Amino acid sequence: QVQLVESGGGLVQAGGSLRLACTASGRTFKNVVVSWFRQAPGKEREFVAGIRWSTGSTSYVEPVKGRFTISRDNAKNTMYLQMDSLKPEDTAVYYCAAVVTIWNIPSYERQYDYWGQGTQVTVSS
């Protein structure tokens, strides 16, 4: 089993920044991908960014490219999402998710096996 715990959410004004963290514990896997999803009220959960732990290769959804940066710290077993130039439409609950795969970084919720509890990000206009 893998446990994922998110932190770092909060309230910020438009144009501001936040950094989310996702710390993993439990079993370790080769070929693990860890990603961020978000779910706004009344909307489906959507992929935001993902990173392959072993190589550091990344994938982003188009609306966050150039504003969000995903990274990982092997020593701390922690993944980060640096969010800059935040917009009100970034408001959502952000979830950390993980899956073991050798293929491209998955972007569908159903493809992930492990989930964190979520952290709220609110961007005021």
Summary of the structure (lengths in Angstrom):
residues: 125
radius of gyration: 13.5
end to end distance: 40.0
largest distance: 41.8
contacts: 370
relative contact order: 0.32
helix: 10%
strand: 53%
